[in-house]
Amino acid sequence: MNPNMRTHIHHYLDGITDEKQQRELGDWIKQCPENAFFFAEEVALHNHLADIIQAHNEVACIAPAETVAMKSPFTWSRVWGPVGLVLAACLMLLLYSGIPRLNAAQEFQKLLDGSEKFPDRTYRIQSLDSHPDTPDEHRLPLDNAILHVRNPDKFVLIGTFPNGDKFQNGSDGERGWSIPPRGRVQTSNDPMRFRGALPGHHHGIPFVNLKMDLIQLREAYSIGFAGNHPNGWPGITLSKKSNEYRGPRNISIWYDRDSGVIQQMDFHGMPKARGGPDSLSVSLINTNPLGDSFFQHQSHHGADRIIQQEEFP
């Protein structure tokens, strides 16, 4: 959650917000039902604590004037202030809509469940940097690359250089392979050999083994709610707990509310030891089944290409 909003809520309940803070608070509440529920819970907690203080004072026979002084300055009449209509609507939503209070951890479990529904997935990767990274001839370009994956260990990553040349890396689960625009096709009995081209491969970004990568993210990141995507998908935000974890600084995930299938992932603050974009977006294109041969290198180059095989003990 945005810490500024928590501060705005506390200031509002204490009666010390200015017009700008009230406007920001109202806009934040309108973003999604989760924000409205959070605000309403804070109001309820605030009033409950005030009632406890008042009850304690009455038992201790404190004079009425002192009781009033200790009671919180919040009153329900203040709800009808500058953001009153929005707040009242949100409180009515909480009381009468019957929509359960969403829990970020419970919603994240939907992503874990949805990760197993489609074994084959195709994504489009796009750089979000204002100045996209300029790839060199030895590094596969990621902007507008296409990534095909099959749980748990098969993938095909297809990138295109500015001149139109394609560079492909992949694995069929038993052998890794790399197909440059020209020259020899490299294969290896290490299926992980060419997975380093995947963005954030060493940092737990959820691509190939989606469920396992999500489990790692759950341990290393704080989970919160994001506003809804323009397409209507609900969202979850992940903020890295410690710099000891080398993953992206922040991650936003939008998913189908019913199935839990992830539709889009945005990564910000990517590790850049070997270059590459600082921020990128990965969008699900389709979940069409891909044949077993699709993940073998022979399906992606001509029969005349020379094959260079690496064999590790």
Helices and strands as residue ranges (DSSP letters): H 3-14, H 19-31, H 33-59, H 64-70, G 76-80, H 84-96, H 104-114, E 120-127, E 145-150, E 154-160, E 166-171, E 176-179, E 185-188, G 195-197, G 201-203, H 210-220, E 221-226, E 235-240, E 250-255, E 262-268, E 279-286, G 292-295, G 297-300, E 307-310
